[in-house]
Amino acid sequence: MQNFVYCNPVKIVFGKGTISSLPDLVSKNSKLMMVYGGGSIKRNGVYEQVKKALKGYKIVEFSGIEPNPAYETCMEAVKIVKEQKIDFLLAVGGGSVLDGTKFIAAAAKFGDGDPWKILSEGAEIKSALPLASVITLPATGSEMNSYAVISRKSTVEKFSFGSWRVFPVFSIIDPETTYTLPKKQLANGLVDTFVHVLEQYVTFNMNSPLQDRQAESILNTIVEISDDVLNKTNDYESRANFCWCATQALNGLIGCGVPQDWATHSIGHELTALYGIDHGESLAVVLPRVWEYNFELKKEKILQYGKRIFGIPGEDKDKTAMGIINTTEDFFRTLGIKTKLLEYGIDSKNAAEKISTRLKSRNTPLGENDQLFPEDVKKILLNC
């Protein structure tokens, strides 16, 4: 097992009614920017709860963060932050709002030219505004990590970045805020959480039984609760467990000391940027094909995963492992998520050509062993 150091400074405030604890977490002397999306927090009552809790605070509101937060929109917020001398950012909404807020926090303090360099060149973030979140959509795990994904409309690109400086100071997670979410968003969140775990778990054996069991506990829980999450109205227990799974899936713990893949996410980001397919949908399309393409590398972990999560045994390793890949795809479909590009009106040849060309220009291999090059990605997409 690799050597590692794990440190996560985020304070999590979890449970019913926890939005009211905001005054205990934010200094009254702060000048806040409250960042949110398209208005769903006003329809579900979260906006009112936050404003009530922060009555008497100096607050500047910034709305309009997209489901795939845009660089251009974030830079509008950065301008206001500088003009208004904002010193604390509060993201209220889903992971996309928090991702956008992380970029705003970094860009507002970036002193080395165009903040786009943070995304396109991996420029170092030397300083950032403090930020926190009231999370309303379980999916990205952004509430307890230091990563974010940002799109740029003008170039139709989507990049991720990370820095310990954009860890939230705290995150409030009230499962009741998920009650008004559409079923499609819940399904996408379930897939996103599930695949986050798989990207860190289904790689190759590293003698890491604890991390494996931690990952498997999240996967098993998602399988167990998914039907209740999607079909039981206002079921606190299933929503609470879903929220906690999403947070644990990408807070760094299960990935400590083990190889990680992330090829599915990288390819999925390109599909989202070019064709507007939802993030969770892109993952459900790409993951089974990535596994098939890397079959020999991943076979032993696929077999372990299939046995421990879906109870699938088998003496013929190749046949059993292929069956497990199909079972995973079937699971996504039971959530209501389609798994073929054609079902989204996307031509696989067109996607394969465009995305492989993009990746070729970046010269960055993908996969747990950096084994996937643009031509490999092209073949994977042709099978999607």
N, C-alpha and C positions, 0 to 999 in steps of 0.2 A: 504494500500500500504506500502511496506517495506521502511525503511529509506535507503538512499543511497547518495553517493557523486560521481559525474561524472566529470572526468578530462581527456581531451585528448589533448596532447601538439603538435600534428602533424600539420605542416604547409602544406596546400594543394595548389599547383600551377596548375590551371586547364585551359585547352583550347588549341587552335591551336598554334603551334610554341613555346610552353613554354619550350621545352628542351633548347632553346638558353639562358634561364635565369639561367642556372647552375652556371656561374661565380658569380652571385649575391648571391648565396646560399652556396657555398663551398669556404672556405678560400684557397687562393693561396699557403699558407704555408703547406697545408695538403699533406700527402703522401697517395694517394688513392689506394684501391683495387677495380677495376671494376669487379663485379661478374655478370656472365650471363650464359645462358644455352647452347643449342646445335647449335647456329649459326643463328637462325631466325632473330635476330636483325641486322645481317649483310645483310640479303636478303631484309629486309623491309626498310633499310636506317636509322634505329634508331641508330645503332652503329656509323655510320658516323656523325650523328647529335651530339651525345654525345662527340665524340672525337674532333669535331670541336669546340664545346662550351668550352671544357676543354683544348684547345691547350695551351701548356706551363706548364701544371700541371705535377707533378710526379705521374705517373699512373702505377700500376702493374695490369695486366689482369688475371682473373681466369675464365675459361669457363668450361662447362660440368655439370652444376647443372641439375639434372634430373627433369622430370615432377613431380615425387614424390621424393623430394630431399633426397639423401642418406647420412646417418651419415658418412660413409666411405669417400665419396667425400668431404663433408664439413670439415672433419678433415685434408684432404690434403690441403685445403685452410688455415686452422688454422696454419698449419706448416709454410706456406709461410708468413702469416701475422706476425708470430713471428720472422722469419728469416729476413724479409725485414723491420721490424719495421713499419708496416702499422698503421696509426692512424685514418683512416676514410674509411668506406665501402660504395660503391654505387652499389645497385642492379639495374640491367637494364634487364627488362623482365617481366614475369608474376608473379603471386603470389607464385609459387613454388620457383622461384629464390629469391624472397624476404624472404620467409620462411627460405631457406637455409642460406641466409645472416644474418638473425636474430640469427640463431644458431651459425654461425661462430663468430658473435660479442660477444655472451655470452661465447662460448667455449674458445675463445682466452684469456679471462680474468679469466677463472675458475681455482681456486687454490685449490680445494678440491678433488683431484684425477681425475678419469676418467670422462670427460664431459658427458658421457652417463648417468650419474646419474641425469643430468638435466631432461632427458626424462623418464628414467625408475623409478626414485625415487622422482621426483619433487624437486630435490635439489635447494636450494636458489641461485639465481643469484645476487651476491653482486656487480658486476661490469660488464660493457660491453663496447665494442667500439661503438662510435657514427656511425650511419648508416642512409642512405637515399635511395630513390628509384625513378627510372623512370619506371612507370608501363605501360605494353603494353597489358595486358589481363585482362578484368574485370571479376571477379569471387570471389576471396577469401576475398576481403576487407582488405587484409594484409597491404595495403598501409596506413591504418589509424587505425591500432590496434596493440596490443602488444603480439600477439599470433602467433604460427607457428606449423607446423606439419612436422615431420621428420621420415623417414624410415631407418631401418637398414637391409642391404642385408644379412648379415651373420646369423641373427636370424629370418629373415622374419617378422619383427615387425614394427609397425607404431604408434608413440606416438605424442601427442601434448604437448606444454609447453607455458608458458606465464610469462611475467615480464614487469613492467613499464619501466625497463631499456632498453628494445629493441623496444620501440616506435621509428619509423623513425623520424629523425629531420625534414625532409620534404619529400613530395612525389609529383612528377610531373606526371600529368595525361593529356596526349594529345590524345583525341579520334581518331585522324587520324592514330595513330600507330596501331589501330585495323583493318585497312582496309584490310590487307593481311592475316588475320587469317582465317583458314579453318572453314567451317560451323560447323563441329563437335565440335571444340573448343568453338565456340560461343554458341552452344546449351548447352554444358556442363556448361559453365559459367552462362547461364540463369538459369539452374536448380540449380546450386550451390547457386546463389544469392537468388532465390526463397525459397529454403529450409533453408538457413540461417535465413530468416525472420520467416518462419514457426516454427522453433525450439524455437524461443523466443515468439511466438504469440499464437500458438495453444497448450495451456496447460490447465489452468483452470482460471476462472474469479478471478481477484484480485482488482476490482474497479480501473482499470487503463485506463480510456477512451482515454487519450492523447497518451499513448504509443501504444494502439491498433490502433488509427487512423494514427499514424506515420507509423506503420508496414503496415497497409492496403494501404497507399499511395504508398509504394514501390511495394507491390504485384500487385496493380492495374496497375501501370506503366509498370511493366514487362509484364503483360498480353497484354497491349495495344501496346507495341513497339516490341514484340518478332518477329512478322512476318516481320517487316521492318528490324530489326537487321539481320535476317537470309537471307532475300531475296532481299534487296535493296543494291546494290553495292555502297560503299563509301558514305553512307548516314550519314552525320555528325550529324544531329539532333538525330537520333535514337541511334547512337553509343555514343554520349555524354550523353544522358539520361541513357543509359545502364551503362556506367562507373560510373555515379553518384549514381545510384541505388546500384551497387555492393559495393561502398565505404560506403554508408549509412547503408547498411544491417548489417554490422558487425563492426561498429566503437564504439559500446557500447551504443549508444543513445537509441535505441528502447528497449534494454534489461534492462534499468535502473529500478530497483524496482519491477520487475516482475519475476515470476518463469520461468525457462528455462529448456528445455528437453535435447537435444543433444544425445539422444540414437541412432537416425538414423545415425548421423555422426560417433559415436563410432563403431557401427556395420559395417558401410560402410568402415571405415578405415581398418577393418580386412579383408573385401572382397578385397580391393585394395592390401593390403600387401600379401595376400595368392594367389590371382588369377590374379592380374594385371588389373582388371577392372578399368576404369576411375572413378575418384572421383564422378563426376556428375552422371555418370551411376549408381554407387552404391547407391546414394541417391534416385534416381528415383525408384529403385528396393525396397528399404527398407522402405521408409517413409509410403506408403499406408498400409503396413502390420503392422507397429508399431502403426499406428492410429487404425486399426481394433482391435489389441490386447488390446489397452488401451481405448477402445471405450467409456465406461461409464465415465471415468475420463475426456476425451477430448470432449465429445459429444456437450456440450453447446458452446464451442469455435469453434468447427467444423461447427456448425450451423450458428454462427455469421460470420465466415469466408466465408462460402458458399453463404450466403445472400449478403454480402457486396462486395465480389470479383467477383462472378459468377452470382449473381442475382437469386439464387436458393431459392425459398420459400418452404413451406410445413408444413402441420399440423401434420403429422405423423413424430415425431422427429427421431425415429430410422431409418425409411426408408429413410428420407431426408438426414440424416447424412451419411448413407452408400452411397447414391447417390453422395454426395459431395466428398467423398473419391475416388469414381470411376471417377468423373469429373477431379479431380486433377491428377490422373494417366493418363487420356486421354490427359490432357494438356501437360504432359511430352512427350507423344507419338507424339503429333502434332509438337513438336520440333525436332523429329527424334531420341528420346532417348527411347530405349527399357526398359521394366519394369519388366522382368522376368529373373531369373537366368539362366533358360534353354536356353534363347535366346543368352546368352553369353557363352554357353557351360559349365556351372557350375552346378554340381549336388547339389541340395538343401540339401539332406541328408548328403553328405560329408561336405558341408559348415557348416551346423548346428552342426555337431559333432565336427569339428575342432575348430570353433569359441567359442562354449560354453565351451569346454575344456580349451581354452586359458583364457577366462574370469574367469573361476572357480579358476585358479591358481593366478589370481590377486585380487580376493575377493573384487571387486569394483562394487557395484550396479549401474544401469543406470536409466535414466528417471528423470522427474521433482520432483518426490517424492522418488527417490532412490528405486523405486518399481520393477525394472526389474533385475532379477537374471539370472545366466547362463541358467537355465532350461527354463526361459521365452524367452530368446534370441533364444534358440534352437527351440522353438515352432514358433517364429516369422519367422525364416529363413526357416523352413520347409514349410511355407506358401508363400515363395518368389519364 
